[in-house]
Amino acid sequence: MNDYQFKLVKIDGDFVWHDHQDTDEVFIVLEGEMFIDFRDGQVKISQGEMFIVPRGVEHKTFANQECHIMLVEPRGVVNTGETESELTAVNDIWI
């Protein structure tokens, strides 16, 4: 929609510290619960809740058990930002 992507993702365990310099990132939890660590704190997002990470803010997501989420972000945003990782996903894959 208008060059935004709605990405359906399953997470379980730890991700990598990263940021997105040019865009905010929207997390909507569809099932389960997830956490987002920041350098100065943490938030918990439960099923049915939404949280926006502002552009340029370093963060790390994790879930203690499998969690289903929807990400809303501009087309082309790489899941690990500028951080190179084995968790970096190929973008624009339709399933």
Backbone torsions as a table, in degrees:
resi	resn	phi	psi	omega
1	MET	NA	118.5	177.2
2	ASN	48.2	44.3	-179.0
3	ASP	66.5	21.1	171.0
4	TYR	-105.8	149.5	176.5
5	GLN	-114.4	144.3	173.1
6	PHE	-109.7	108.7	-173.5
7	LYS	-106.7	125.9	175.8
8	LEU	-94.6	126.0	-170.6
9	VAL	-137.0	144.1	169.1
10	LYS	-108.7	131.0	176.7
11	ILE	-124.0	149.0	177.5
12	ASP	-158.7	116.4	-177.5
13	GLY	97.2	-161.2	-173.3
14	ASP	-90.4	147.7	173.1
15	PHE	-109.4	-160.8	-179.4
16	VAL	-112.8	152.1	173.1
17	TRP	-66.1	131.8	179.2
18	HIS	-163.3	171.9	172.7
19	ASP	-144.6	170.9	176.3
20	HIS	-126.8	103.8	-172.5
21	GLN	-66.3	-27.1	-171.4
22	ASP	-109.2	0.2	-175.7
23	THR	-154.0	150.8	168.6
24	ASP	-74.0	162.2	178.6
25	GLU	-131.1	127.8	-177.8
26	VAL	-103.8	128.0	175.8
27	PHE	-113.8	125.7	174.6
28	ILE	-122.7	119.7	-178.3
29	VAL	-85.9	121.1	-179.7
30	LEU	-92.4	-33.5	-179.4
31	GLU	-154.9	134.1	179.1
32	GLY	91.3	-156.0	175.9
33	GLU	-146.5	150.9	179.7
34	MET	-135.3	167.8	178.7
35	PHE	-129.4	149.3	172.7
36	ILE	-125.5	118.5	174.9
37	ASP	-87.0	139.9	171.5
38	PHE	-121.8	163.8	-179.8
39	ARG	-62.7	-20.6	-178.4
40	ASP	-120.9	18.9	179.2
41	GLY	162.4	-166.1	-176.2
42	GLN	-151.6	148.5	171.5
43	VAL	-124.2	149.2	173.7
44	LYS	-111.5	133.4	179.5
45	ILE	-122.0	121.7	-177.7
46	SER	-103.3	170.1	-179.5
47	GLN	-49.3	131.5	178.9
48	GLY	86.7	-3.3	-179.1
49	GLU	-102.8	159.5	-178.7
50	MET	-130.8	147.6	176.4
51	PHE	-144.0	141.9	179.3
52	ILE	-113.6	123.4	173.3
53	VAL	-93.4	119.2	-178.1
54	PRO	-66.6	151.4	178.5
55	ARG	-53.0	141.0	175.7
56	GLY	80.3	-2.2	-178.5
57	VAL	-91.7	120.9	179.4
58	GLU	-69.4	136.0	-176.7
59	HIS	-153.3	164.1	178.2
60	LYS	-144.3	122.2	179.9
61	THR	-92.6	153.9	171.8
62	PHE	-161.0	159.8	176.1
63	ALA	-139.5	138.1	178.6
64	ASN	-76.7	-24.2	174.6
65	GLN	-139.7	162.0	-176.9
66	GLU	-50.7	132.9	-178.6
67	CYS	-131.4	136.0	179.2
68	HIS	-103.6	126.0	-177.4
69	ILE	-132.8	161.5	170.5
70	MET	-118.6	129.1	175.1
71	LEU	-103.1	141.3	174.8
72	VAL	-123.4	118.3	-177.3
73	GLU	-158.1	161.1	-179.5
74	PRO	-61.8	147.9	177.1
75	ARG	-52.5	136.5	174.9
76	GLY	94.1	-7.1	179.5
77	VAL	-69.1	129.0	179.1
78	VAL	-85.9	136.2	-172.7
79	ASN	-60.7	-25.9	179.9
80	THR	-106.3	16.2	-180.0
81	GLY	58.9	-131.2	178.8
82	GLU	-88.7	-3.2	-178.2
83	THR	-80.9	119.6	176.4
84	GLU	-79.3	132.5	-176.3
85	SER	-157.0	158.1	172.9
86	GLU	-67.1	-12.1	178.2
87	LEU	-91.8	-1.8	177.3
88	THR	-65.1	125.6	-176.6
89	ALA	-98.1	146.8	172.4
90	VAL	-67.5	135.4	-175.6
91	ASN	-90.7	160.4	175.1
92	ASP	63.0	38.6	174.2
93	ILE	-96.8	124.6	179.1
94	TRP	-99.8	134.5	178.0
95	ILE	-123.7	NA	NA
